[in-house]
Amino acid sequence: MTATGETCSNSTPAVVDTLTIEFACDLSFASSGTRDVSASFADSSSHHGSSSTALSHTVNPPPPPEIFANGFEQP
């Protein structure tokens, strides 16, 4: 979960080997700025729960619209 409340989940992790499974998800932020992002995993019948320390992540604003279209300057 991020500091601003965005979350993601992966209910079908990939099995890497008998001791490791791999989770992945994509986060999409509604606005630019700095976020602290961490991961946590609940206990299951085959794996212990764990959590990570937060990592700071900067979300950049989108680039400005192109001023050229098809090689020509837009009005």
C-alpha positions in Angstrom: 0.0 0.0 0.0 1.2 3.5 -0.8 1.1 6.4 1.6 -1.8 7.8 -0.5 -3.8 4.5 -0.3 -3.3 2.9 -3.7 -3.2 -0.9 -3.4 -2.8 -3.9 -5.7 -3.0 -7.6 -5.3 -1.9 -10.7 -7.1 -3.9 -13.8 -6.3 -2.1 -16.0 -8.8 1.7 -15.7 -8.0 4.2 -17.5 -10.2 6.0 -20.5 -8.5 9.8 -20.0 -8.9 10.9 -23.1 -6.9 9.8 -25.0 -3.8 10.9 -22.2 -1.5 10.0 -19.1 -3.6 6.9 -17.7 -5.2 6.9 -14.4 -7.1 4.2 -11.7 -6.9 3.9 -8.8 -9.3 1.4 -6.0 -9.7 1.2 -2.6 -11.4 0.4 0.6 -9.5 -1.1 3.6 -11.3 -1.0 6.9 -9.5 -3.6 9.6 -10.0 -1.2 12.5 -9.5 2.5 13.2 -9.5 4.6 13.5 -6.3 6.7 11.5 -3.9 5.2 8.3 -2.5 6.4 5.7 0.0 5.7 2.2 -1.3 5.9 -1.0 0.7 4.8 -4.6 0.2 3.2 -7.0 2.7 2.1 -10.6 2.4 -0.4 -12.4 4.7 0.3 -15.9 6.1 -0.9 -18.8 4.0 -1.0 -22.5 4.6 2.4 -22.8 2.9 4.2 -19.4 3.5 4.8 -17.1 6.4 3.7 -13.5 6.2 6.2 -10.8 5.6 6.5 -7.1 4.9 9.1 -4.7 3.4 10.3 -1.3 4.6 8.9 1.6 2.6 10.9 2.8 -0.4 10.5 6.3 -1.7 9.2 6.6 -5.3 8.8 9.7 -7.3 5.9 9.9 -9.7 6.7 12.4 -12.5 4.0 14.5 -14.2 3.1 13.5 -17.7 5.1 15.1 -20.5 3.7 18.2 -22.2 1.6 17.6 -25.3 3.6 17.3 -28.5 3.9 20.6 -30.4 4.6 18.7 -33.7 2.3 16.4 -35.5 3.5 14.5 -38.5 6.6 16.7 -38.6 4.6 19.9 -38.6 4.0 22.4 -35.9 0.5 22.3 -34.5 -1.5 25.6 -34.4 
